[in-house]
């Protein structure tokens, strides 16, 4: 029993020592599963990884960046599972939506969650709705139990430095890598065809773009008084 516990501690210490590398592997695995589900084809997901390898790695980089937030808390395993489940959940939702319509799952769809039940006939049957609700509830319960009962990181948790590292990756590294990818034509800012754009540039990047780019910003000097003055001058 003592040897088993010692062996377990050695494994945990090894995983903690190389956790950033394992985050890379985990992020790549999550992105592959998401593309597999979104494309409804294992072979098409493999083709995406091979043919669009830099785009795939960028998508994995985005997931890896979010996994960095696990270093802020002692429940690192629970945090990793939660972040992984979050991305996989979005990917599964996208796969279900694409099985019923042409346009993929975007940020604006979240604003229509209140209309979900009224649209259920278009996306799923009553039994499928019950199963989906039960699975989501079970997932939430499992995550809650893991957070309370799961293992804790035994080393020192530098919350300030950990939070700074996570925020720095998101705020500095991600935009820099994104701009470099766009300038080298690995990524694009505009999808002329939304469905094809998701296929060409991956779900994680495309969904994130839909969340950050929600439309045109308000022009400088725009106001109701300005419009009223323009209409008055043009005689409208």
N, C-alpha and C positions, 0 to 999 in steps of 0.2 A: 504494500500500500504506500509506504514511504517512497519507494522507487518510482511508483506511478505519479505521485504528486510532484516529485522532483523533476520527472520527465515532462510533466505538464507545464511546470514553471519555466523549464528551458525552452519549450516550444513557444510559450507566450512571450518570453523575453526575445526570442529570435524574431517573432512577428512584429513586436514593437520596435525592434532595432531597424528593421527594413520596412516599416509600415508605409512610407511614402511610395516605395517601389510596388508594394502590394496594392496600394491605391490605384496605381497606373494599370495594373493587371485587372483589378476589379472594374475600373472605369471602362476599359476596352470590352470586357465581358458584358457589362450593362448595355453599352452602345450596340454591340452585336445582337443581343437579344431584342432590343428595341427595334432595330432594323429588320430583324427576322419577323417579328410580329407585325410591324407596319407594312411590310411588303408581302406578307402571307406566303413567304417562300424562303427556305433555308439557302437554296442556291443563289437566289437574287441578293440575299444579304452577304453571302460570300463574295459575289461579283462586285458588290459595292465596296467591300473592304479592299479587294485587289485593284479594281479599276480607279477608285477614288480614295486611295490610301491616305493622302494628306488631309482630305476632308474628314475621313473617318477618325483620324488621329486628332483633328481639331475638336470634333464632337466629344471624343473621349477626354480631351483636355478640359472641356467645360465641366464634364461630370467630375473629373479629378479635382478641379478647383472647388467645387461644392463639398467634396469629401474632406477638404482641409478643415472645415468647421468642426470636425470630430475631435480635433486637438484641443478644443476649448474646454471640453467636459471630461469627467472621469469615466462616464459611461460611453466609452469610445466605440465599443462593439455595437451598442444600441444605436448610437448616432450614425454609424456606418450603415446599419441595416435600415434605419429610417430614411436616410438619404437615398440609398439604393432602391428601396421600395417606392419612394416618391417618383423617381425617374421611370422605373418599370411600370408603375401605375399609369403615368401619362402615356407611355408607349403602348400599353394594352388598350387604353381608351382610344388612342389614335387608330390602332388596328381594327377595333370594333366599328369605329366611325367610317373608316375606309371600306369596310365590308358592306356598308349601307348607302354610301354617297361618294361622290368623286373628290370633293374638297377635303383635305386633311384637318386634323384637330389643331386649332389655333387658340391664342389667348382670348379672342373675342367670344369664343364658345363658352368660356367660363362665366361670361356675363349673362348667359341664357340658362344657367343652371335651374333657375326658378321655373322655366318652361319645360323642364325635362320630362315631367310626368305627362304633360299634354302632348308631347311628341313621341311617347313611348311606342305607339303603334308603328312608327317609322323606323325605330331602331331595335326594339326588342319586345317580346311578348311579356305577359304578366308573370309567368313562371321565371323567365330569364331575369326580369326585374327583381324578383324575390331572391333568386340565387345571387345576383350581383350585390344586393344590399347585405345579404348574409356574409358573403366573402369579404366585402369591405369592412364590415363590423368585426369579423374574425381577425382580419389583418390589423385593425386598430387595437383590438384587445391584445393580440400577440405582441405588438410593439410596446404597449403599455406595460405588460408583464415583463418583457425583456428589459425595459428601462428601470423597473423597480427591482427585479430579481437578477438581472444580468450581471456579469463580472465587471468589476471596476478596475481602472488603471491604477496599479499600485505605486507607480513612481510619482514624482512631483508634477502637479499640473500647474503650469504657468499660464493662468487664464489671460493675463494681460498680453504676454508675448504670443500666446497661442491665438488670441483674438486678433492681434495685430498682424500676425502671419497670414491668417485666413482672409482678413479684409484686404491686406496688401496684394494677395494673389488675385482677388476679385477686382479690386479697384485699379491696380497698376498693370499687372502682368497680363490679365485677360484682354483688356482693351488694346494693349500694345501688340499682342499676338494677333488679335483680330484685325487690326489695321494693316499689319504686315501681310496677313493672309489675303486681305482684300486687294492690297496694292499689287500683289503677285498673281492676282486672278485665281487664287485657290477658292476664295469665297466671293459672293456677290451681295450687294446691298438690296437689289431689286429683283423680284421674281415676276417675270412676264406671265408665267403660268404657275400658279400656286402649287398644284399637285405635282408637277414636274420638278419644281423647285425643291420640294421636300424630298423627292427621290434623289435629286442630284447632290443636295447639300446636307442630307441627314435630318432626322427629326429633332434632335437636341438643339442644333443651331437654328433650324427654321422656327421651332416653337419659341425659343428664346428671342429671336428677332421679332416675332409677332408680338411678344410682350413688351419689348423696348420701343418698337416703332409702331405706334398706334394711330398714326395719321400725321397730317401737316401741323406744324406749330403755328401759333397765332402770330401774324405779321406784326412788326414793330409799328406802334402808333394806331393799331386797329382798335376801334371802339364804336358804339352805336352812334355817338355824336359825329364821328368822322364820316360814317356811312350816310347819316342824315344830311350832312353838309354837302357831300358829293352828289346826292340825289337832288338836292336843292339847286346846286350849280348847273346840273345837267337838265333841269326842268322836269324831272320825273315826279 
